[in-house]
Amino acid sequence: MLITYFILIWLLAIIQISIFNFIPFGLVGINILLCSIILLLFIDKDYLAFLLAGFGGLIMDILSASFFGAWTISFLIIFLVVRLIRKPITSKNIYLVLLVVFAASILQLIFSFFFLTLFNSNLKPVEVILPTIYSAAANTIFSGILIAIYNFYKNKKGHFILRSH
């Protein structure tokens, strides 16, 4: 089963690098790995979310031409933060989950900006504010679609996991 997870994580990372980085929403693309990590945490799949954060981040570091460790560090920090704040959100309210996705997306993009400035990038904070908001909104919309698909699948078995109260 672990090998299957690693293959799925590898495929998600390849899809992220090859497809989702080139399908822009606004000015920045959707991050399917980040959305998956957060949603897995909210459906109590902590082990799989941790594998996705660590191994998925490592694959993204290898496949992307960015600062090595940027993806892994940001995914693992977001994994820990979301795991800590997930407990108070026990109502499984879909709106709170989407708010967490939005905030985590902004946090991940702040990490990316931080790592870019380590390499003396010419980016200014003002130039990344609008793309950051667009990307966070795109991740939130994408997560909402994933939640709807997941709930549709689970509803066939007789129950919803995430609800809007």
N, C-alpha and C positions, 0 to 999 in steps of 0.2 A: 504494500500500500504506500509506503514511503517513496518508493521509486516512481509510482504513479503521480504522487504529489510533486516531486521534483520535475517530472516531465511537464505537468500542467503549469508549474511556475515558470519553467523555461519557455513554454509556448506563450504565456501571458507577457513575459518580458520581450520576446521577439515581436509579438503583435504590437506592444507599446512602442518599441523603437522603430519598427518598420511601417506601421500604419497610423497609429494614433498621434505620433509626433508630426505627421504631415496632414492631418485632418484638423485644421484650426477651428476653434470656436472663438470668435473675436480675434484675438491676436495670439492666443496660446491654446494648445491642445488639451485633450482630456487625459488624465492620469489613471488608467484602469487598475494599476497595481495599488495605488493609494486608496482608491475607492473600495477595492476588494479587501484590503487589510482591515479597514474600518468596519465594513459590513460583516466580515467574518467574526470580528470581535463582538458585534452586537447580536449575532446569532449563536454565541457561545462556542465558537470554534477557535479557541485561543491558540492551540498548538499549530493549526494550519495557518493562522494569521501570523504567528511568530516565524514560521518557515517562510512564508511569503515576504515578510519584512526583511529577514536576514538574507535568504538565498535570492529572492527577487531583487533586492537592492544590490547584491553582489553581481548578479548577472547584468543589471542595468549599468553598474559601474564599468564592467568589462566591455559591454557593447556600445556604450556611449563614449563620446570623446570629452567627458567632463572630468573634473577633479576626482581621482579615485577615492572612494569612500563616501562621497557626497550623498549618493542615493541610499547606501546602506545605513549610514549614520542618521540621515533624516527619517527614513522609514522606521528604524528601530526606536528613535526618540518618540515619533508619533505613535507607534505601537504602545510604548510604555505610558505615554500621557493619556491616550484614549482608553487604555485598559484601567488606569486609575480613576478616570472620571466616568467610566461606564457604569460602575456600581450605583452611584446616586440616580442614574437614569434607568431605574428598574421598571418603569412603566412601559417600556418598549414603545414609546411614542415616536412615530415616524418623523414628526417635525423636529424633535430634539436630535434624532439621529442625523437628519439632513443638516441641521445647524452644526453638529460636530464635524460632518464631512466638509462643510464650508470653511470652518475654522482651521481644520487640519490641512486643507488645501492651501490656505494662506500661510500657515506655518511652514509647510514644505517649500513653498515658493520663497519664503524669507530665508530658509536654509540655503536654497539654490543661489539666491542673490548674495548671501554671505560668502559662499564658496567661490562664486565668480569674482567677488571683490578681492579674494585672496590672490587671484592671478592678475590683479591690477586691470580688471575689465574697465572699459570706458563707460559702462552703464551707470546712469545716475538713478537714485531712488525714484525720482519723479517719472522716469521713463518706464518703470516697471509696475507702477501702482495700478493703472488701468488694465494691463494684461493679467496681473495677479487677480484682480476682481473678476475678470472674464473667465479665467481658468477655474477659479473657485466656484463660480456659478455653473460652469460646464460640468465640473465634477459632481456638484450637487444634483444637477438635472440627471446626469448619467446614473448616479446612485439611486435617485428616485425611480428611474426606469428599472434598475436591477431589483430594487425592493418590490416593485409591482410584479415583476416576473417571478420573483421568489415567492411572494404571497399567493400568486395565481397557482403556482405549482403546489404549495403547501395547502391551499384551499381545497384542492382535489382530494387531499388526505383528511380534510375536515377541520382544519384550524389555521388561523392567521398567526404569524410570528410577530410581525411589526404592524401596529395599528395607528390610525389617526384618531385620537380621542376628542 
